[in-house]
Amino acid sequence: MLAMPMALFELSAGERRAAPAGQEIREHGLAWRHDVRPTPFKGEARHFPKRCEYLCMTLSSRIGRLAWPTLLLAALALPAAASAQSGDHVTLGAGAGVVPDYQGSDDYRFLPIPVIDAQFGQFFVSLRNGIGVNVIEIGPLTAGASVALVGGYRRRDVPDGIRRVSTTAGGRLFANLKLDNLSFTVGATKAVEGGTRGVVADASLSYALPVSDRMTVIPTIGTSWANGKHMNRYFGIDASEAIASGLPFYRAGSGFKDVSGLITASYRLDSHWSLGATGGVTRLLGDAADSPLNERRWQPSGFMSVAYTF
């Protein structure tokens, strides 16, 4: 497509958009042919592709686009609201959160987020661990396997010229150790299709502090690690993206990518209804923090919910 990539950096954004497909472009004695329509800039109309995207979008893909902020909150906050439950149960509800567009973004979104936590024997459904089964249940130790969401980001949320990372499903293994009010969880999820196709491991430590018969406050700390495939696809910038966006080429390696601290308050209205609120902050680490896509290393987030337990 390009005879000399450096020549692209000598053209203005307006000149790149105006160049018709198939026309040879010359600059400072260098030439290339513009064969592919460039990625639209923010605010630029994408008439036919946008209509196709809308028509092809399913309900599951719309929910999937909320995955990274949903999982951030769900992994550290939602299980705490159900920490007092045991045995078979179903908790359903609705919530809303204010979260970054993607990890490292300086822009925020207000999102509706579902609340779901159900268990039938060894089988469970939750936002943190997805849909799966508890294989080991020995005293305070529980371990299992599931299918869970692995989050990405939308093309409109990242700088122009950066490809989107699609949300996909992944296989997850996890273990939870609960000692009285203390709960320690570790897990790892491998994306199996689309997205980054990488591995993300997480660990969190929570402690439930009963304030009254109805109210519990749960402080939580957590961290996550990702392999090079996930880090480079999510935070990296390849050669073609560097040309299209004007950002520098960047390759991210494996390592710890973030650490989080949150506080959840859960208030039981009666034997069925409960209210929840979570606030916290996440700090990007290592190659994730150094990425040219990163606009903000410290990222606050908040979540409120109402739920009904059967």
Disulfide bonds with the S-S distance in Angstrom:
none
